[in-house]
Amino acid sequence: MNFSRLNAYRIMWVFVMYDLPTETKTDRKHAAKFRKLMLADGFAMFQFSLYIRHCSSRENADVHIRRVKKVLPTKGNVGIICLTDKQFGMMELFRGAESVATPNTVQQLELF
């Protein structure tokens, strides 16, 4: 079978969920640095302390997961999970009691 390189089961979404301490000035500085490094790596805020990134493949997702792991703060809790584009598309989102559409898949230029 000839499957397209980009399909709903190959494309991945990486979710990074975190709960970091912010009691001291140093804690806040570390939390802000972690957030800024994720943003610099192409993650976008989905909800407070929940960032997502679109990846064209599992291999590409693994690269970004390794980058997050390299900058983990010394304190706090961080969770990382990957979902296929198909799974992400089945998510139901609500703003209050009103249903809203899931974010569109990001169009990425892939160089060979």
TAQUIMO-V826605 format. One record per run of one state. SS is the DSSP state (helix for helix, strand for strand, loop for the rest). FROM is the first residue (numbers start at 1). LEN is the number of residues. If there is no record, write none. Layout:
# TAQUIMO-V826605
<<SS | FROM | LEN> <SS | FROM | LEN>>
This chain:
# TAQUIMO-V826605
<<loop | 1 | 11> <strand | 12 | 8> <loop | 20 | 5> <helix | 25 | 16> <loop | 41 | 3> <strand | 44 | 4> <loop | 48 | 2> <strand | 50 | 6> <loop | 56 | 2> <helix | 58 | 13> <loop | 71 | 6> <strand | 77 | 8> <helix | 85 | 5> <loop | 90 | 3> <strand | 93 | 3> <loop | 96 | 2> <strand | 98 | 3> <loop | 101 | 12>>
